[in-house]
Amino acid sequence: MSSNSAVRLSSAPNSLQRKLGKLCADNTAAVARAQAAVNDLSGNFSAWLEEAVEKLEAAAKDVTQENLGDKPGEMLYRRAHDVKGVGASCKSQTTHRIASSLCRLLQQADIRAAAPLALVGAHINALRAVMRGQDDQDNAALADALAHELEAQVAKIESRLV
């Protein structure tokens, strides 16, 4: 193309937006139905969280300091990730924070292998404690401080290895 040639741009008509606009024009009813479905499911959230933590505890029983960087540690990470997801679904912010911290500790094999098993156990115990006291507003500040300390301990380990 020579330097004297003018560049000409053209835009294609956006027919997709026109077509979708007809489908999504009034989504208020769809949003209301979706919210109602979530509200119907919310009664199951605590049972789902209990089940996810039980699976996390079972996976933790198979882990030793020596195999934390291997397959048992990977399974523990997967179970922690499940708890994290259920905690987010349940809108349990502290549960989600603690499980997220545990996931950070277990996600990478090198960090996982260097992680103290006691810190893994502290996360699991914290999850149980938060679940027991989640309806008690007096425990909210304590649970927040506990989550903050666990996050700080994980950050220390990460900073040593990076």
Buried (B, 14 or more C-beta within 10 A) or exposed (E): EEEEEEEEEEEEEEEEEEEEEEEEEEEEEEEEEEEEEEEEEEEEBBEBBEBBBEBBBEBBEEBEEEEBBBEBBBBBBBBBBBBBBBBBBBEBBBBBBBBBBBBBBBEBBEBBBBBEBEBBEBBBEBBBBBBEBBEEEEBBEBBBEBBEEBBEBBEEBBEEEE
